[in-house]
Amino acid sequence: MEVKTFGVIGAGQMGGGIAQVAAMSGLQVIMNDIKEEFVERGLRNIAAILAKNVEKGKMASETRDAVLGRIKPSTALGDLAAADFLVEAATENETIKFKLFRDLDSICRPEVILSSNTSSIPIGRIGAQTKRPDKVIGMHFMNPVPVMKLVEVIRGLATSEETFKTTWELSLKFGKTPALANDYPGFIANRILMPMINEAVYCLYHGVGTREDIDTVMRLGMNHPMGPLALADLIGLDTCLAIMETLYKGFSDSKYRPCPLLRKYVEAGWLGKKNGRGFYQY
């Protein structure tokens, strides 16, 4: 099926970025969120990123205007009935995602693929909420979406070959490099990344080093572009905790137990860069 209109649920950091790359690829985009203020903020963020590209000479002002013109704001889930392909980028919470997929299953045409940007929740469990599990797939973008080249494509047990090929080709259309992951909690990216971040939090918790020293060791010693604690702040500590809990529950292995300090920060409302305070202050 040809994809002309692309639906995105979520106008935040991830959803807004996905909407931007979809619009830049020439697709019409419906960007949906639960409140008008969230959608407006998402549009402002996209406009600001595109404005910087124009200032740097990376994009013509006419191209910027065309990209913004292809993004339709939405607060009504029913608007997504017009989408040919959909990506859900809501909060990393099973209850929220499961309800969304049940609702979308009744709203969207039977042939429409429903994908999730979930960081860790098994696609098979999400697909089981619908009457079209063969058309449910994971499309896990990296943050920041416009910059990062990877899209992790996750096949559930019931995901069809047609659904997989369409999603793979769409990733390429977006200028991304897709990588296939099978359907396990955390997939590839976060099964490797999150335990590393969690262990860095344990190092801080046990006083092995300061936040700066821990991040410096990983940046300069392991050639990582940023330290794990700074990266956790960028991702969102609540998201990191949710992923670790999914891994711990999914594998029943103590090596995935979330560090108590990570949980303590989240309970205190220190969620990272998005609200000004995490392991660092912003």
C-alpha positions as CSV (number, residue, x, y, z in Angstrom):
1,M,0.0,0.0,0.0
2,E,1.3,3.4,-0.9
3,V,1.8,5.7,2.1
4,K,0.8,9.3,1.4
5,T,-0.6,10.4,4.8
6,F,1.4,9.6,7.9
7,G,-0.1,9.7,11.4
8,V,1.8,10.4,14.6
9,I,0.4,10.1,18.1
10,G,2.5,12.3,20.4
11,A,3.9,15.7,19.7
12,G,6.7,15.6,22.3
13,Q,10.4,15.1,21.8
14,M,10.0,11.8,19.9
15,G,6.6,12.3,18.2
16,G,7.6,15.8,17.0
17,G,10.8,14.6,15.6
18,I,9.1,11.7,13.8
19,A,6.5,14.1,12.3
20,Q,9.3,16.4,11.1
21,V,11.3,13.7,9.2
22,A,8.0,12.3,7.7
23,A,7.1,15.8,6.5
24,M,10.6,16.4,5.2
25,S,10.3,13.2,3.1
26,G,7.3,14.7,1.4
27,L,4.4,12.9,3.3
28,Q,1.3,14.7,4.6
29,V,1.5,14.3,8.4
30,I,-1.2,14.3,11.0
31,M,0.4,15.1,14.4
32,N,-1.9,14.2,17.2
33,D,-1.7,14.8,21.0
34,I,-4.2,14.9,23.9
35,K,-4.0,18.7,24.4
36,E,-3.8,21.6,21.9
37,E,-1.0,23.1,23.9
38,F,1.1,20.0,23.4
39,V,0.5,20.0,19.7
40,E,1.3,23.8,19.5
41,R,4.5,23.3,21.5
42,G,5.5,20.4,19.1
43,L,4.9,22.6,16.1
44,R,7.0,25.4,17.6
45,N,9.9,23.0,18.3
46,I,9.8,21.8,14.7
47,A,9.7,25.3,13.4
48,A,12.6,26.3,15.6
49,I,14.7,23.4,14.3
50,L,13.9,24.1,10.7
51,A,14.7,27.8,11.2
52,K,18.2,26.9,12.4
53,N,18.6,24.8,9.3
54,V,17.7,27.8,7.1
55,E,20.1,30.1,9.1
56,K,22.9,27.6,8.5
57,G,22.2,27.4,4.8
58,K,21.1,23.7,5.0
59,M,17.6,24.4,3.9
60,A,15.8,27.0,1.8
61,S,13.1,29.0,3.4
62,E,10.6,27.8,0.8
63,T,11.4,24.2,1.8
64,R,10.9,25.0,5.4
65,D,7.5,26.5,4.7
66,A,6.5,23.5,2.6
67,V,7.5,21.1,5.4
68,L,5.5,23.0,8.0
69,G,2.6,23.2,5.6
70,R,2.5,19.4,5.4
71,I,2.0,18.9,9.2
72,K,-1.7,19.1,10.3
73,P,-2.2,19.5,14.0
74,S,-4.8,17.3,15.7
75,T,-6.3,16.7,19.2
76,A,-9.0,14.3,18.0
77,L,-8.0,10.6,17.7
78,G,-10.6,10.2,15.0
79,D,-8.5,12.5,12.7
80,L,-6.2,9.6,12.2
81,A,-8.7,7.7,10.2
82,A,-7.2,9.6,7.2
83,A,-3.7,8.1,7.8
84,D,-2.2,5.4,5.6
85,F,0.4,4.4,8.2
86,L,0.6,5.3,11.9
87,V,3.3,5.6,14.5
88,E,2.4,5.8,18.2
89,A,4.9,7.8,20.2
90,A,3.1,8.1,23.5
91,T,4.4,7.7,27.0
92,E,6.3,4.4,27.7
93,N,3.4,2.9,29.6
94,E,1.6,-0.4,28.8
95,T,-1.8,0.7,29.9
96,I,-1.7,3.9,27.8
97,K,-0.3,2.2,24.7
98,F,-2.7,-0.8,24.9
99,K,-5.7,1.5,25.0
100,L,-4.4,3.6,22.1
101,F,-4.0,0.5,19.9
102,R,-7.5,-0.8,20.8
103,D,-8.9,2.6,19.8
104,L,-6.8,2.9,16.7
105,D,-7.8,-0.5,15.6
106,S,-11.4,0.6,15.4
107,I,-10.6,4.0,13.9
108,C,-8.1,3.2,11.2
109,R,-8.9,1.3,7.9
110,P,-8.2,-2.4,8.1
111,E,-5.2,-2.2,5.7
112,V,-3.4,0.5,7.8
113,I,-0.2,-0.5,9.6
114,L,-0.1,0.5,13.2
115,S,3.5,0.9,14.5
116,S,4.9,1.8,17.9
117,N,7.9,3.8,18.8
118,T,8.0,1.8,22.1
119,S,11.5,1.5,23.7
120,S,10.9,-1.8,25.3
121,I,7.4,-3.2,25.4
122,P,7.1,-6.4,23.3
123,I,5.3,-5.8,19.9
124,G,3.4,-9.1,20.2
125,R,1.7,-7.9,23.4
126,I,0.8,-4.6,21.7
127,G,-0.5,-6.4,18.5
128,A,-2.6,-8.7,20.6
129,Q,-4.7,-5.7,21.6
130,T,-5.9,-5.4,18.0
131,K,-7.7,-7.5,15.4
132,R,-4.8,-6.9,13.0
133,P,-1.7,-8.2,14.8
134,D,-0.2,-9.0,11.3
135,K,-0.2,-5.2,10.7
136,V,1.4,-4.2,14.0
137,I,5.2,-3.6,14.1
138,G,7.8,-1.7,16.1
139,M,9.4,1.4,14.6
140,H,11.8,2.6,17.2
141,F,13.5,5.9,16.4
142,M,16.4,7.3,18.3
143,N,16.6,10.7,20.0
144,P,17.0,13.3,18.5
145,V,15.0,11.9,15.6
146,P,16.0,14.4,12.9
147,V,19.7,13.7,13.6
148,M,20.0,10.0,14.5
149,K,20.2,7.7,11.5
150,L,18.9,4.5,13.1
151,V,15.4,3.0,13.1
152,E,15.1,-0.2,15.0
153,V,12.4,-2.3,13.2
154,I,10.8,-4.9,15.4
155,R,8.8,-7.8,14.1
156,G,6.2,-9.4,16.4
157,L,5.4,-13.1,16.1
158,A,2.3,-12.3,14.0
159,T,3.8,-9.4,11.9
160,S,3.4,-10.1,8.2
161,E,6.2,-9.9,5.6
162,E,4.2,-7.2,3.8
163,T,4.1,-5.1,7.0
164,F,7.8,-5.5,7.6
165,K,8.7,-4.6,4.0
166,T,6.5,-1.5,4.0
167,T,8.0,-0.3,7.3
168,W,11.6,-1.0,6.2
169,E,11.0,0.9,2.9
170,L,9.4,3.8,4.8
171,S,12.5,4.0,7.1
172,L,14.7,4.3,4.0
173,K,12.4,7.0,2.6
174,F,12.9,9.0,5.8
175,G,16.7,8.9,5.2
176,K,17.3,6.4,8.0
177,T,19.2,3.2,8.3
178,P,16.9,0.4,9.6
179,A,18.1,-2.5,11.7
180,L,15.9,-5.6,12.3
181,A,15.3,-6.7,15.9
182,N,13.3,-9.7,17.1
183,D,10.6,-9.3,19.7
184,Y,12.2,-9.4,23.1
185,P,11.8,-6.9,25.9
186,G,14.1,-3.9,25.1
187,F,14.9,-5.3,21.6
188,I,18.5,-4.7,20.7
189,A,19.1,-1.0,21.5
190,N,17.8,-0.7,25.0
191,R,18.6,-4.3,26.1
192,I,22.3,-3.1,25.7
193,L,22.0,0.6,26.5
194,M,19.7,0.7,29.5
195,P,21.7,-1.8,31.7
196,M,24.8,0.3,31.0
197,I,23.0,3.5,32.1
198,N,21.6,1.6,35.1
199,E,25.1,0.5,36.1
200,A,26.3,4.1,35.8
201,V,23.6,5.1,38.2
202,Y,24.7,2.3,40.5
203,C,28.3,3.7,40.4
204,L,26.9,7.1,41.5
205,Y,24.7,5.4,44.1
206,H,27.7,3.5,45.6
207,G,30.0,6.5,45.4
208,V,32.4,4.9,42.9
209,G,32.7,8.3,41.2
210,T,31.0,11.7,40.8
211,R,28.5,12.2,38.0
212,E,31.2,14.2,36.1
213,D,33.8,11.5,36.5
214,I,31.5,8.7,35.5
215,D,30.5,10.5,32.3
216,T,34.1,11.6,31.6
217,V,35.3,7.9,31.8
218,M,32.8,6.8,29.3
219,R,33.2,9.7,26.9
220,L,37.0,9.8,26.8
221,G,37.8,6.1,27.7
222,M,35.1,4.5,25.6
223,N,34.7,7.2,23.0
224,H,31.0,7.7,23.6
225,P,29.7,11.1,22.4
226,M,28.1,11.7,25.8
227,G,28.3,10.1,29.2
228,P,25.6,7.7,30.4
229,L,24.2,10.0,33.1
230,A,23.9,12.9,30.7
231,L,22.3,10.6,28.2
232,A,19.8,9.4,30.8
233,D,18.8,13.0,31.4
234,L,18.3,13.5,27.7
235,I,16.2,10.4,27.4
236,G,14.2,11.1,30.5
237,L,14.8,9.3,33.8
238,D,11.1,8.2,33.9
239,T,11.6,6.6,30.5
240,C,14.8,4.9,31.7
241,L,13.1,3.5,34.7
242,A,10.1,2.3,32.7
243,I,12.4,0.4,30.3
244,M,14.4,-1.1,33.2
245,E,11.2,-2.3,34.8
246,T,10.0,-3.8,31.5
247,L,13.4,-5.7,31.2
248,Y,13.3,-6.8,34.8
249,K,9.7,-8.0,34.5
250,G,10.2,-9.6,31.1
251,F,13.4,-11.6,31.9
252,S,13.0,-12.1,35.7
253,D,16.8,-11.5,36.0
254,S,18.3,-9.5,38.8
255,K,20.8,-7.9,36.5
256,Y,18.0,-5.7,35.2
257,R,16.8,-4.5,38.6
258,P,16.5,-0.7,38.5
259,C,18.9,1.1,40.7
260,P,17.2,2.5,43.8
261,L,18.7,6.0,43.1
262,L,17.1,6.1,39.6
263,R,13.7,5.3,41.2
264,K,14.3,7.9,43.9
265,Y,15.0,10.6,41.4
266,V,11.9,9.8,39.4
267,E,9.7,9.8,42.5
268,A,11.2,13.2,43.4
269,G,10.2,14.5,40.0
270,W,13.7,14.8,38.8
271,L,13.1,13.5,35.2
272,G,16.1,15.1,33.4
273,K,16.5,17.7,30.8
274,K,12.8,17.9,29.9
275,N,11.9,19.5,33.3
276,G,15.2,21.0,34.2
277,R,16.6,18.6,36.8
278,G,18.0,15.1,36.7
279,F,21.5,14.0,37.4
280,Y,22.4,17.5,36.2
281,Q,20.6,20.8,36.4
282,Y,19.5,22.6,33.2
